[in-house]
Amino acid sequence: MNFVRNFPFFSIMLSMLTAIISSVLSKKAAEFLSKVLYFIVMALSVATLVYTVNLGTSEVYWMGHFPAPWGNEIRFGCLEGMLAVLFSTVLALSVFGGRRHLIEDVEDSKINLYFVMMDLLLGSLLALIYTNDLFTAYVFVEISTIAACGILIVRRIGRTTIAAVRYMIFSLLGSGLFLIGVVLLYSLTGNLLMESIHNYISTTIGVKGENVPLLVSVSLMSVGLAIKSGLFPFHFWMPDTYGYSTPSSSAVLSGLVSKGYILLLVKVYYRVIGFDITTSSGICDVLFVFGLIGIIVGSVQAIRQSDIRRMVAFSSAAQIGYIYVGIGLGTAAGMAAAFFHILTHAITKPMLFLSASALSDVSGGSKKFSDLQGSGYRNRVAGLAFTIGSLSMVGIPTLAGFVSKLLFATASLGNVGKLLPTLIVLAISTVLNAVYFLRTVIRIYRPNTRPPEERVRLRDQFVFTAVMLIFVALNFAVGMHSQPVVELIERGLVIFA
């Protein structure tokens, strides 16, 4: 047995174990141990990706070496390996890039608890990537929800408490609907393992004609995960959640957490129900419509904001709409475009949140556009990063966002009925994106004689600069060398079911 097969299991368990140990450590020890964990998980994820690419198929791993139902099952291929590398890398960069704010915004006695929550969040995201069991997925959905609320509320100001309560309410509603769907599916099939459910559905339910209970179950899970990921009209928790948390928390919540729920939903469609049954049920059509509306509504609401972080938060609602449009197209090309946009959004949105906070820091702590004038000169690295991220979201060539929009447009050609709505919304959203993002870029580079408002420690500035340059480099790398990434996603989707 190749030892690399153990690495996904090691990644999850190491994250959970580190969270437990960090809870009794000092703040410096917890921070050091957690950052060591991030590098270890990145290394294990890279090894897993290389292994699965060379393997050419998916690998099944029995935790404890006992098959279901006595043991739990992990399944991974090159798509899961790529997502694990993406999630662990972006989480590490977000924590490093927002460290200074973390020290300032969080009480010393709670910093170790912050890293406990981050470690749990990493473990839960990895579990959602790798698990092949629906109830295990639900357990880690709840762990992810609790950890996400923890990194939000740890900044003890009134607005974060309100935002955390709102986020918890929406998240618990989504989790409850998902659990009801899982229970109903279990009552129909008698299984929780994804492949076992799929086999039962394809051989038994189709024969008996029990399509209505199956449709209800899948619909409940779809609505639950749509709520948790922020699809329109369930996106109203986003502005406060992303706008008032620490920059690291905003980066992780916007760039990664929602994507974990979307990945689980895709697993339900591909691996549990079967994508053919899902598309024929009409669920993809519903997601497609709400995705299109979400793109427009999120963009319009972003234009109306006077706060830079709330603007970026509403932009996230629009970007989630893009992903659901790709899923809603109901084709392999549409799904590939959705996964590519998950990658694009994960490497762009954290850069925007971190750089927006840095621009605010040199503007007296204000997030208002009127006070940000000239901030791109006062913090040149943050100005550059925000500009590159904005251009990527607009869809300027050579950046990752351009490839995403090109893939969505190309994928729409495979579904004639959805071709025109997709192209129209893509065109409108591009104009709207240009309005609010380029307006902000112009604002931060308008001449202003206001001096910098603060001095940052050399070490913190060096780390922030390194993180921003890595995010910029990733955006250009993905935008200019997208073909290998697209091919990897397409190969992964073939073996994903």
Phi and psi in degrees as a GROMACS rama.xvg file:
@    title "Ramachandran Plot"
@    xaxis  label "Phi"
@    yaxis  label "Psi"
@TYPE xy
-68.8613  128.169  ASN-2
-63.5985  -24.9142  PHE-3
-62.9402  -23.7284  VAL-4
-58.2719  -23.9693  ARG-5
-81.0678  -13.538  ASN-6
-63.1075  -41.7456  PHE-7
-58.3782  -43.2212  PRO-8
-62.4183  -43.6021  PHE-9
-60.2966  -41.0596  PHE-10
-60.5347  -45.6531  SER-11
-66.016  -48.4202  ILE-12
-70.0727  -35.9905  MET-13
-62.636  -40.0455  LEU-14
-62.8768  -44.8323  SER-15
-66.2639  -42.4549  MET-16
-65.3661  -40.914  LEU-17
-63.5702  -37.6931  THR-18
-61.9843  -42.5718  ALA-19
-64.4859  -45.6846  ILE-20
-66.9555  -40.0578  ILE-21
-63.1541  -24.9219  SER-22
-65.4144  -20.4202  SER-23
-112.339  8.2477  VAL-24
-97.1859  164.773  LEU-25
-70.995  168.464  SER-26
-62.274  -40.8956  LYS-27
-69.0706  -41.0191  LYS-28
-67.2105  -40.1936  ALA-29
-64.7318  -41.7025  ALA-30
-63.5055  -45.7389  GLU-31
-62.6625  -47.0014  PHE-32
-62.9948  -40.5029  LEU-33
-66.1383  -40.76  SER-34
-68.2674  -34.619  LYS-35
-62.3325  -41.6537  VAL-36
-57.2383  -44.3078  LEU-37
-59.7885  -42.1336  TYR-38
-68.6362  -37.8178  PHE-39
-64.6043  -45.6486  ILE-40
-64.6039  -38.8866  VAL-41
-59.819  -43.9941  MET-42
-64.3331  -43.8628  ALA-43
-64.2529  -37.3034  LEU-44
-69.1838  -40.2099  SER-45
-62.5645  -43.4079  VAL-46
-62.2864  -39.7601  ALA-47
-63.9404  -41.7626  THR-48
-62.5029  -47.3136  LEU-49
-61.2183  -42.5076  VAL-50
-61.6389  -45.9593  TYR-51
-72.4777  -32.7127  THR-52
-63.3151  -44.4107  VAL-53
-69.9921  -31.8112  ASN-54
-69.0136  -40.7414  LEU-55
81.8505  0.955562  GLY-56
-146.078  177.784  THR-57
-87.1832  155.85  SER-58
-117.884  136.47  GLU-59
-108.88  130.953  VAL-60
-124.67  125.411  TYR-61
-92.9393  115.818  TRP-62
-68.9846  124.507  MET-63
81.1881  0.104814  GLY-64
63.3892  26.3252  HIS-65
-115.773  132.997  PHE-66
-74.2595  163.455  PRO-67
-62.6248  147.245  ALA-68
-89.7646  1.4307  PRO-69
-79.1809  -32.8828  TRP-70
-116.379  166.4  GLY-71
-96.2845  155.278  ASN-72
-123.073  134.804  GLU-73
-113.825  140.814  ILE-74
-135.606  135.257  ARG-75
-150.276  145.064  PHE-76
-133.705  -162.544  GLY-77
-68.3901  -29.0083  CYS-78
-67.6397  -44.4007  LEU-79
-64.5446  -38.5828  GLU-80
-62.9308  -41.3603  GLY-81
-63.9679  -42.9991  MET-82
-66.2613  -36.687  LEU-83
-64.1912  -41.91  ALA-84
-62.8931  -44.7915  VAL-85
-60.6934  -50.7508  LEU-86
-65.3096  -45.2274  PHE-87
-67.088  -37.3702  SER-88
-68.6539  -47.1071  THR-89
-66.3342  -39.2156  VAL-90
-62.4523  -43.7442  LEU-91
-62.9297  -45.6512  ALA-92
-63.0625  -38.1289  LEU-93
-65.0852  -41.0358  SER-94
-67.7171  -44.478  VAL-95
-64.7747  -44.0689  PHE-96
-67.7509  -28.7816  GLY-97
-106.329  18.7945  GLY-98
-60.4418  -42.8253  ARG-99
-61.1014  -42.0614  ARG-100
-67.0888  -34.6544  HIS-101
-60.0892  -45.1437  LEU-102
-64.3856  -37.2108  ILE-103
-77.904  -37.342  GLU-104
-88.7269  -20.6921  ASP-105
-111.734  136.959  VAL-106
-61.3665  145.708  GLU-107
-55.0436  -38.2428  ASP-108
-70.5574  -12.3995  SER-109
-112.285  0.00583629  LYS-110
-65.5873  -39.761  ILE-111
-63.9895  -34.5369  ASN-112
-67.5212  -32.4175  LEU-113
-61.1916  -44.2912  TYR-114
-71.3791  -28.1835  PHE-115
-59.3363  -46.7918  VAL-116
-64.9399  -40.2676  MET-117
-64.2049  -40.0546  MET-118
-65.5276  -42.506  ASP-119
-63.2939  -38.7601  LEU-120
-64.0843  -43.0893  LEU-121
-62.3516  -45.7985  LEU-122
-61.7189  -40.9384  GLY-123
-69.0365  -38.4445  SER-124
-64.8317  -41.3208  LEU-125
-64.1858  -38.7  LEU-126
-64.6613  -39.5996  ALA-127
-64.8667  -31.9852  LEU-128
-68.9669  -42.9269  ILE-129
-97.0117  -26.9505  TYR-130
-65.0477  149.702  THR-131
-121.374  21.0121  ASN-132
-130.203  130.225  ASP-133
-68.2737  -40.9712  LEU-134
-71.2135  -36.7917  PHE-135
-60.1693  -40.1362  THR-136
-60.142  -42.5105  ALA-137
-62.3188  -41.6714  TYR-138
-58.8417  -44.6389  VAL-139
-77.299  -22.635  PHE-140
-62.0228  -42.3716  VAL-141
-68.823  -39.4424  GLU-142
-61.7914  -43.0361  ILE-143
-61.5109  -41.0728  SER-144
-62.7804  -46.9852  THR-145
-64.1794  -44.188  ILE-146
-64.4992  -40.1506  ALA-147
-63.0125  -42.2347  ALA-148
-64.6355  -35.0845  CYS-149
-63.9324  -45.5046  GLY-150
-73.8967  -14.9189  ILE-151
-83.6345  -49.2704  LEU-152
-79.4335  -11.4904  ILE-153
-63.2337  -23.2053  VAL-154
-85.2942  101.619  ARG-155
-82.2374  74.811  ARG-156
-124.499  160.108  ILE-157
-56.639  -41.3528  GLY-158
-68.0627  -34.0205  ARG-159
-69.5308  -33.5406  THR-160
-64.1482  -45.1343  THR-161
-62.9741  -43.6341  ILE-162
-63.0317  -40.5493  ALA-163
-65.7539  -40.7169  ALA-164
-64.2162  -44.6446  VAL-165
-62.6207  -44.3048  ARG-166
-62.1096  -41.6364  TYR-167
-63.5103  -42.48  MET-168
-61.0275  -49.8705  ILE-169
-63.0411  -41.1636  PHE-170
-65.8192  -42.6891  SER-171
-67.9471  -35.3879  LEU-172
-61.6947  -46.3269  LEU-173
-63.8449  -43.2105  GLY-174
-63.4227  -40.3827  SER-175
-62.9449  -44.0251  GLY-176
-63.8154  -40.5367  LEU-177
-62.4038  -43.2971  PHE-178
-64.9984  -41.2658  LEU-179
-59.5808  -41.7421  ILE-180
-62.19  -41.0658  GLY-181
-64.7358  -44.3967  VAL-182
-61.9233  -43.9252  VAL-183
-63.1878  -41.5582  LEU-184
-65.043  -37.7335  LEU-185
-65.5329  -38.7557  TYR-186
-66.1639  -27.8406  SER-187
-80.1172  -38.2814  LEU-188
-110.224  -24.4914  THR-189
73.848  16.951  GLY-190
-134.895  154.372  ASN-191
-119.061  -18.6739  LEU-192
-69.9228  132.192  LEU-193
-58.8221  -46.2779  MET-194
-68.7879  -35.3011  GLU-195
-65.2567  -40.2899  SER-196
-62.4265  -44.6629  ILE-197
-61.2842  -42.8803  HIS-198
-62.8395  -40.897  ASN-199
-65.615  -42.8315  TYR-200
-63.0026  -45.2383  ILE-201
-70.6121  -27.6561  SER-202
-104.232  -21.1326  THR-203
-120.029  -54.1655  THR-204
-63.9843  -38.8512  ILE-205
-62.449  -32.6115  GLY-206
-74.7142  -42.3764  VAL-207
-76.0502  -18.9935  LYS-208
78.2412  26.7052  GLY-209
-85.3369  54.7877  GLU-210
-78.989  -29.232  ASN-211
-66.2571  -51.5632  VAL-212
-59.4836  -37.1455  PRO-213
-65.2002  -42.4706  LEU-214
-64.1321  -39.7882  LEU-215
-63.0249  -43.981  VAL-216
-61.0001  -48.9377  SER-217
-66.2877  -36.8668  VAL-218
-64.4323  -42.0624  SER-219
-62.4647  -43.8385  LEU-220
-66.1136  -37.2977  MET-221
-65.9906  -46.0023  SER-222
-64.9476  -41.9998  VAL-223
-59.9789  -47.1126  GLY-224
-74.9578  -28.3312  LEU-225
-65.3764  -40.0208  ALA-226
-61.801  -45.9761  ILE-227
-69.7039  -29.0632  LYS-228
-89.903  -10.251  SER-229
90.6219  28.0372  GLY-230
-71.6  140.78  LEU-231
-53.4065  137.279  PHE-232
-96.1806  26.8634  PRO-233
-103.324  26.2622  PHE-234
-98.7671  4.88359  HIS-235
-74.0148  -10.2399  PHE-236
-80.1162  -13.3193  TRP-237
-66.3192  -47.8669  MET-238
-56.0514  -49.4239  PRO-239
-71.5226  -38.4087  ASP-240
-61.3965  -46.7356  THR-241
-84.6163  -27.4016  TYR-242
-82.4144  -24.7863  GLY-243
-117.591  -1.58057  TYR-244
-82.6924  172.359  SER-245
-63.4689  154.035  THR-246
-55.007  -41.1777  PRO-247
-61.4766  -42.4723  SER-248
-64.6654  -44.2343  SER-249
-59.5261  -42.668  SER-250
-62.8204  -43.8914  ALA-251
-72.9403  -43.7382  VAL-252
-63.528  -42.3683  LEU-253
-79.0549  -39.4011  SER-254
-82.5442  -26.0817  GLY-255
-126.079  -48.5246  LEU-256
-60.1663  -47.1855  VAL-257
-60.9361  -32.8007  SER-258
-68.9281  -31.0805  LYS-259
-61.9247  -40.1744  GLY-260
-69.9971  -37.9619  TYR-261
-65.0276  -40.8919  ILE-262
-60.172  -42.5311  LEU-263
-62.3305  -39.7119  LEU-264
-63.1039  -40.893  LEU-265
-64.0272  -37.81  VAL-266
-60.4778  -41.7476  LYS-267
-60.2717  -44.0587  VAL-268
-68.7273  -43.7406  TYR-269
-82.5715  -52.7854  TYR-270
-94.1785  -24.6637  ARG-271
-97.7865  -58.1573  VAL-272
-87.1664  -38.8459  ILE-273
101.952  127.871  GLY-274
-67.2837  -29.9015  PHE-275
-64.3601  -43.5849  ASP-276
-66.2507  -39.2895  ILE-277
-62.2381  -46.7907  THR-278
-67.4583  -37.708  THR-279
-71.3552  -21.7756  SER-280
-75.2466  -17.7294  SER-281
92.9914  -2.08977  GLY-282
-63.3358  -41.1215  ILE-283
-61.661  -34.7073  CYS-284
-64.6192  -39.4231  ASP-285
-65.5594  -45.8401  VAL-286
-61.5596  -37.4173  LEU-287
-61.4326  -46.3137  PHE-288
-63.8956  -48.3987  VAL-289
-68.1098  -30.2591  PHE-290
-64.7596  -44.383  GLY-291
-61.6046  -45.8417  LEU-292
-63.3046  -40.4741  ILE-293
-61.257  -37.6182  GLY-294
-60.6725  -47.1366  ILE-295
-71.35  -48.0582  ILE-296
-63.8761  -44.7151  VAL-297
-60.506  -40.2467  GLY-298
-68.8058  -41.9783  SER-299
-64.091  -42.3313  VAL-300
-67.4171  -32.1967  GLN-301
-64.9475  -38.7007  ALA-302
-62.1869  -33.534  ILE-303
-79.9363  -5.84712  ARG-304
-82.7302  149.082  GLN-305
-111.552  2.44149  SER-306
-113.055  126.051  ASP-307
-64.202  -38.6454  ILE-308
-74.1609  -34.2339  ARG-309
-68.0813  -33.7492  ARG-310
-62.2728  -46.4955  MET-311
-65.087  -34.1512  VAL-312
-65.4316  -45.8904  ALA-313
-66.2253  -30.6597  PHE-314
-61.1879  -35.5316  SER-315
-61.8105  -38.0983  SER-316
-60.1932  -40.1492  ALA-317
-66.4063  -40.1388  ALA-318
-68.4697  -34.0863  GLN-319
-61.2797  -36.8579  ILE-320
-60.1019  -39.6745  GLY-321
-56.6623  -45.6918  TYR-322
-62.0434  -43.2325  ILE-323
-70.4567  -28.2202  TYR-324
-63.512  -43.603  VAL-325
-60.0351  -43.7557  GLY-326
-64.7787  -41.8581  ILE-327
-67.7651  -19.4459  GLY-328
-62.9193  -25.1352  LEU-329
72.799  23.9419  GLY-330
-128.791  162.642  THR-331
-64.0288  -36.8623  ALA-332
-66.2141  -39.352  ALA-333
-65.0035  -40.1543  GLY-334
-66.3787  -38.7371  MET-335
-63.0022  -40.8931  ALA-336
-63.3797  -38.8464  ALA-337
-63.1481  -44.1127  ALA-338
-68.4842  -36.0237  PHE-339
-65.1297  -36.3661  PHE-340
-72.7475  -28.9546  HIS-341
-58.5356  -43.8567  ILE-342
-63.756  -47.9676  LEU-343
-59.1683  -48.021  THR-344
-65.6244  -37.0637  HIS-345
-67.5204  -28.9371  ALA-346
-97.646  -6.35182  ILE-347
-106.699  -46.7454  THR-348
-64.4154  -42.2698  LYS-349
-59.3987  -37.4656  PRO-350
-61.5889  -39.4594  MET-351
-67.8762  -43.2497  LEU-352
-66.7278  -43.6833  PHE-353
-65.7548  -42.8717  LEU-354
-71.0817  -34.8267  SER-355
-63.0777  -38.9972  ALA-356
-66.1705  -39.0891  SER-357
-66.7222  -37.8906  ALA-358
-65.6816  -36.8435  LEU-359
-65.1657  -37.364  SER-360
-59.9823  -36.6387  ASP-361
-91.5972  14.2676  VAL-362
-125.993  36.8025  SER-363
72.7245  18.1152  GLY-364
80.3241  2.42721  GLY-365
-83.8301  141.923  SER-366
-102.257  0.908294  LYS-367
-73.7139  140.496  LYS-368
-59.9933  -35.1505  PHE-369
-63.0972  -27.351  SER-370
-93.4497  -11.267  ASP-371
-86.5543  -2.85364  LEU-372
-57.0501  126.039  GLN-373
81.5866  1.84882  GLY-374
-67.5135  -23.5804  SER-375
-65.0824  -24.2274  GLY-376
-84.2732  -32.7946  TYR-377
-74.4113  -28.228  ARG-378
-135.903  92.0365  ASN-379
-66.9512  -35.8072  ARG-380
-65.5175  -46.6352  VAL-381
-63.3755  -39.6924  ALA-382
-61.7617  -43.8411  GLY-383
-62.4756  -46.774  LEU-384
-63.3178  -43.1632  ALA-385
-65.1225  -37.7456  PHE-386
-64.4688  -46.6204  THR-387
-63.1443  -43.7936  ILE-388
-62.052  -40.4441  GLY-389
-64.4707  -45.3598  SER-390
-63.2754  -35.045  LEU-391
-65.6153  -44.5928  SER-392
-65.4715  -32.6047  MET-393
-69.3383  -34.8571  VAL-394
106.758  38.573  GLY-395
-77.9119  134.363  ILE-396
-54.8798  152.749  PRO-397
81.2847  -6.34773  THR-398
-110.287  160.01  LEU-399
-61.1916  -37.0297  ALA-400
-61.2731  -32.9785  GLY-401
-63.81  -43.0893  PHE-402
-64.7992  -39.353  VAL-403
-57.0267  -50.3691  SER-404
-66.4584  -35.4419  LYS-405
-64.195  -41.1474  LEU-406
-65.8584  -40.1226  LEU-407
-63.5282  -42.9197  PHE-408
-64.0723  -43.1845  ALA-409
-65.6883  -41.7171  THR-410
-63.7677  -32.2727  ALA-411
-65.2096  -21.1179  SER-412
-65.5  -22.3894  LEU-413
-82.2353  -4.3038  GLY-414
-134.917  94.967  ASN-415
-59.2631  -37.7559  VAL-416
-66.1057  -24.5859  GLY-417
-108.888  3.94037  LYS-418
-62.8746  -54.5347  LEU-419
-64.3596  -47.7859  LEU-420
-58.6751  -38.9377  PRO-421
-63.8633  -47.9616  THR-422
-66.0772  -38.6596  LEU-423
-64.6173  -46.8405  ILE-424
-66.7554  -37.8027  VAL-425
-59.7804  -43.1599  LEU-426
-65.811  -45.8429  ALA-427
-63.8436  -44.0373  ILE-428
-65.6277  -34.4998  SER-429
-62.9387  -42.6307  THR-430
-64.0525  -44.5315  VAL-431
-64.6182  -41.4019  LEU-432
-58.8994  -42.4916  ASN-433
-63.5955  -35.5291  ALA-434
-62.5042  -52.5907  VAL-435
-85.8331  -30.0655  TYR-436
-78.1511  -48.1632  PHE-437
-70.1897  -29.6666  LEU-438
-60.8043  -40.1541  ARG-439
-69.5492  -41.4689  THR-440
-60.8396  -43.9802  VAL-441
-61.0353  -40.5925  ILE-442
-63.0721  -44.9132  ARG-443
-73.1033  -13.2634  ILE-444
-110.392  8.24435  TYR-445
-71.8381  140.44  ARG-446
-57.565  138.941  PRO-447
-155.141  134.504  ASN-448
-90.4084  3.54907  THR-449
-63.4974  130.03  ARG-450
-76.8468  160.974  PRO-451
-57.0097  144.055  PRO-452
-90.6072  -12.0812  GLU-453
-152.121  163.806  GLU-454
-116.483  134.194  ARG-455
-107.158  140.312  VAL-456
-56.3174  142.888  ARG-457
-57.3254  -41.291  LEU-458
-63.4824  -45.5423  ARG-459
-63.9338  -40.3105  ASP-460
-66.4192  -37.7686  GLN-461
-64.4731  -44.9888  PHE-462
-63.9806  -44.3009  VAL-463
-60.402  -44.6268  PHE-464
-61.0266  -43.7839  THR-465
-62.0154  -43.3139  ALA-466
-64.291  -44.7926  VAL-467
-62.7362  -41.6252  MET-468
-66.5093  -33.8279  LEU-469
-66.6581  -44.6012  ILE-470
-61.8914  -41.8272  PHE-471
-61.961  -45.6889  VAL-472
-62.0169  -40.8576  ALA-473
-62.2093  -40.6046  LEU-474
-62.508  -45.3373  ASN-475
-68.3475  -39.912  PHE-476
-62.1416  -46.5228  ALA-477
-68.1821  -37.4333  VAL-478
-69.8014  -35.9765  GLY-479
-94.4463  -16.8207  MET-480
-131.553  54.0132  HIS-481
-78.2099  -24.1547  SER-482
-59.8612  -46.2253  GLN-483
-60.7161  -35.5056  PRO-484
-67.3552  -45.2161  VAL-485
-61.8907  -42.7054  VAL-486
-63.8303  -38.1292  GLU-487
-64.7308  -42.7887  LEU-488
-62.9856  -44.6917  ILE-489
-63.8623  -40.6305  GLU-490
-63.3864  -40.7912  ARG-491
-65.1162  -38.5572  GLY-492
-67.6379  -31.8864  LEU-493
-61.8121  -39.0438  VAL-494
-99.2193  4.57492  ILE-495
-73.8878  -35.7742  PHE-496
